Amino acid sequence: MKKNYKRLFLFLSVAVCTVSTVFAQYNITLRIVAQPAAHVEDSIFAAGNFTNWQPGKKEFNFIRDSGHLSVQIKNIPAAVFEFKCTRGNWEKTESTATGADRGNRLIMVSADTTIDITIAAWKDDFAAAVKPHTASKNVHLADTAFVLPQLNTTRRIWIYLPAGYDKSKKRFPVMYLQDGQNIFDEFTAGFGEWGVDESLDSLIKKGVPPCIVIGIDNGPERMQEYNPYEFKDFGKGMGDAYVEFLVHTLKPFIDKHYRTLSSKNNTIIGGSSMGGLISFYAMLKYPGVFGNGGIFSPAFWTAKGIKNLSDSTSNMLTGKLFFYMGALEGEAYLNDMNEIVETVAKKSDAMIYTVVDPRGQHNEQAWRKWFTGFYKWIMADGFNSVIELEN
């Protein structure tokens, strides 16, 4: 009974109200009414949570009809959906007129309707050099081509060392974050950065315990590397090999070359979307290595076996798990996460903090917004520590 009290005390959520019609199905027509003169011969696709975020799915190719390019999304429930227009991949996505990242478009479905779309510009028509470097002075490159022997490839590895690291003899907890190019630097981030370095710089000055942060870049096979299971739209999963790389290659290297606290209680893993999935999987597979996790907008829908694995191995989890989902990401994805959370809460001794942001979307801006609260909570001591998260 005491254990359950502690869990419920920390199982917090931002309230969200949703209204949906369970059995109603609607047809939505997306129609492009204006687009840039460049690339008019290229195929354009709608890519969103109704396409499993695949940027070039042929069923969602805009076809010219009555003078406009349009695509119909058939038989979808009353819900909120997110999407962007692409020319087949995420490097060729729509942007603002100045080349800045465009936020996801939202459709609030409650009836058959037609949505008119104006595409201001395409992201790949703007040079990457116009983006500023924003990494703080505490961010360094541990390696530009670190070898992943388990996957026969190399990857850039970032490291954040707390201010004063080089002048002290202290040892620090370590956080391993996926999609490293999106963590510290606007220049390398595809759709905006998390601002992890700025967040930690500020929090540490205010007395929050410091830690080392490792950012591991994703690669061209991200959808497979971050998935331990085969998924029909992406192919065979490589997640087991990737997690073995984290445990048997990267962590030993970091522990050897930097002043770390290497125990599971001082080792944190996190990521978003597919990165959230593989981070949670790593905790289940190696509960003696990763004691705490930040699971942001996890793509559990791509991993058919994750629910059964959670049911069979969650009893090994004893640390802290922070789960986040934006209500605007879609009810189905939220339900998937909540089912996992309920399993972990029932089976394990872990402390769980769940946030559902009623205005949250599936993007870096949302994950940046909640990272500070996650870090404050994950670094707090003891079962009775509750950190107030801003919404």
N, C-alpha and C positions, 0 to 999 in steps of 0.2 A: 504494500500500500504506500509506503514511503517513496519507493521508486516511482510509482505512477504520479504521485503528487508533484515530484520534481519535474517530471516530463510535462505535465499539463501546465505547470507554472511557466515553462519556457516555450510552450507551443503557442506562439503568437501569430496573428494574421491581421493584415489591413482588411477591413470589411469591404466586401464587394457585392453588389446586387446585380443579378443578371436575370433577364426575362427571356425565355425561349419557348417556342412551341415545339413540343417533342416530335410530333408526327408530320408537321408541315414541311414541304419541300418547295424550293423556289428556283427560278431560272434568272440569272443575272447576265446581262449583255454589257460587256466593256467595249467602248467605241472610241477610237482615237480620232479626234476632230482637228488636231493640229500637232505638227512635229517639225523638227529641224529639217532644213533642206538637205543636209548631209545624210548619207546612208539610207535614202528613201527606198532603195532596192533591197535592203537587208530584211530578213525575217525579224519580226518582233513578237515577243512572248510575254504573257502575264506570268509572273512568278511570285508565289506567296504561300501561305499556310494551306491553301486548297490545292497546291501542287507539290506539297511536301518540300517547299523551298528549292525546287529544282528550276534552274534559270532558263532551260530550253526544252521544256517538255512539249512534244509535238501536239498533244491534245489542246494546248493553250496557245497555239500560234494564231496571231491575228490574221484574218483573211479579209480581202477587200470585198465589200458588199455595199451597193448603193452609194458609191463614192467615198466610203469610209472604211478603215480597217477595224474589224470587230472580232470578238471572240465571245462565245457563250459558255457560261459556267452553269451546268445543269444539275438540278436536283440536290441543292444544298440546303441545309436547315437554317432556321432563323438564328443568326449569331453575328459576331463581328469578325471580319476577315481582314488580313493584311496582305498587301502585294506591292510589287514594283513592276515596271516594264523593263525588259532587257532585250538585247539582240543576241541572246543565246548563251551568255555566261555573265558572271558577276563583274568582270572587268568592263563589260559593255552595258552598263545599266544606266538608267536615266538619272539626270542630275539637275541642279538648279541652273539658271541661265549663266551663272558665273563659274560653274563647274564644281560647286560644293555638293557634298552628299545630300541627297534628298531623302527625307523621312519616308517611311512606309506609308502608302496610301491605305485608307481604311474604308471598308464597306460595312455598313450596318444593315444586315439583311432582315427584312420583315415582310417583303412582298416581291413579286416579279418587278424588275426595274431595269433601266438602261443607265449606265454611268458614262458620261462624256469625259474624255481624258485629253489634256494638253501636255505634251512632252516638251519641256523647255530646252533641254540639251542632253547630250550623251557624255557620260563621264570620261570615256576614252578619248574625247576630242580636246581634253585639257591636259597639259603636261603635269606630271606628278611633282615637278620641282616647285610649282607654285605653292605647295603645301609646306608649312613651316615644320622644323624640328622642334619638338616640345619636351623631349626627355630631360629630366632634371640632371644636375651634375652628379647625383648619386647612382645614376644608371650607367652601366658599362656593358660591353660585349664580352662574355666569358669565352666565346668561340664563334667564329663566322661559319665554320663548317665542322661542327661536332659530329663524330661518327655514330650512327645508329646501326650497330652490327646486326641486330635482330631484324632490321628492315632493309639492310644493304643500301643505305643512303646517308646523307649528311643533313644537318640542320643548324641554323643560327640559334644561339643560346644567349639570352639576355640575363643580366643579374643586377638587382638593386641591393646596394649595401647601405645600411643606415648611416646617417651623418656621424662622423667620428669613428667609423669602423677601423680605419687605418691607424688610429692613435690609441686604440684600446686593446685589451686582451680578452674582452668579453666574448662569450659564445651566444649565438642567436638561434631562435626557431627559424624554420625554412618553409616558405610557401611555394609550391610548384603550380604555375598557371599555364594553361593551354592557349593556343593562338597568340603566341608571344608578340607578333608584330602589331597586335591591337592593344597591347597592355600599357605601353609607356609613351609611344611616339606617334604623333599625328601624321608625320611624314610617311611612315610605313603602314599605317592603319588603312584598311580598305574603306571602312565606313565610319570612321571616328574611333578615338582611343578611349580606354577605360580611365585614364588619369590615375593609375595606381600609385605612381611615384609622387605626384602632387598630394594625393590623399594621405599617404604615409608620412611625407615630409611634415605636413600640417599636424597630423595626429600625434606623431612622436614628440613634436615640440610641446604639445599639450599634456604629455605624460603618459600616453598610451604606449604599452610595451612595443619595442621595435622588433622587426624580423627581417631576414633576408628573403628576397623574392626572386625566383627563377622563372623566366618566361621562355617557353619552348615554341619556336615558330611552327606553324602548320606547313604542310607541303601540298603538292598537287593531288595527292591521294588522300586528302583530309577525311573525306566521308568514309573511307575504308579504314584508315588508321585509327580513327576515333570510334570505331564500331567493332565490338568483339564478335558480332554475329553477321551472317550473310543477310543482305537486304536486297530485294529484287531490283530496286532502282539504282543501286550503287555497286552491287557485286559482293564478293567474298570479303568478310571483315578481317582486318589486320590488328584489331584492338589488343589481342593477347600479346602479340609481339611488341606492340607499342608500350604496353604496361610493363612488360619485362624489361624493355629499355629503360624506363623510368626507375625501376627498382634495382636492376642489376648493373646498369651502366652509368646513368646520369647521377643518381643519388650518391653512390660510392665516390664518384669523382668530386661532387660538390662537398661532401663530408671530408674528403681528404685535403682539398685545396683551400677551403674556407673554414672559419671558426663557427661551426654549427653545433646546435643541440640536436643530436641525430635520433633521439627516441621517437616513438610513434606519437606521443603526446605533444611533441614539438614539431611535428611534420604535418603540413597542411597541403591539400591539393584542391584545385578548383578550375572552373571553366564554364563556358556558356554554350548552349545549344548542343552540338555534338561534343564539344569540350566538356560540357556538364555531364553528359552521358558517360564518357570515358573516365572522368574523375570519380564518379560514383562507383563505376565498375571497378576501378583500381582499389577503392576502399573495401569493396566486397571481396576481391580476390586477395588483397594483401592487408588485412586488418591489423597485422602486427607492424606494418610499415607506416601507413597513413592513418593518423588518429583523428583528423578533423578535415571537414570538406565544405567547400562553397559550391553549391550546385545551382547554377543560374539557367533558367529556361531550358531544362534538360530535354533532349530529343529522344525521349524514351520510346516514341512511336516507331523509331527505326530499329529497335532492338527487341525482337520478339521474346527472347529468353530472359530479359532482365527482371521480369516480375517473378518468375520461378526462382531465379538465383537469389533475389531479395528475400523471398520466403524461406529459402533453405539456409542462407548464410548470414542474415541480418543479426542473428543472435551473437555474432562475433564482434559487432560494432559497440564501442564503449565511449567514444569521444563526442565531439560536437558536429552536427550537420546543419548547415544553413541552406534552405531551399527557397528559391525565388521563381515566381512566374507572373507575368503581366496578364491581367484579365483580358486584354485586347489581343492576346496571342491566339485565343481560340479555346472554346470550352473543352474540346476533346483532349488537347494537350494538357490543360489544367487538370482534367480528370485523371489522366495518366500519371501525372506527378503526385496528385493527392493519394492515389492508390498505393504508390510506392511509399509515400510518407507514412500512411497508416500501417503498412506492413512493418516498416522500420520501428515505428513507435510501439507496436504491439510486441515485436520479437526481441528488441534490443534494449540495452541499458543506455543507449546514446541520448544525449540532449538534442532536441530538434527545435529549430527556429524556422517557421515557415512564413513567408511574406507573399501575399497576393496583392499587387498594385492595381487598383481599378483603372488607372490610366496608363499602365505599363504596356509597352510593345516589345517586339522581339528585335531588339537592336542594342548597339553599344551604348547609346545614351541612357537607356534604362539600366543596363548593368553598371555603368559608371555611377548612376544615381544611388544605387543600393550597395556599392562596394564598401563605402565608408562604414555604414552600419554593420555590415557583415564582419568587417575587420575588428571593429570595436567589440563586438560580441564574442568573436572567436578567440580574442586575446584576453578576455575577462577571465578572472580566476573563480573557480568554484561553481557548484550547482546553484547557488543562490544569487549569482550575478545576472541581472537582467538589464540590458542596455536599451534605452529608448531610441528607436529608429525613427528618423524623420521621414515624412511622406510627402 
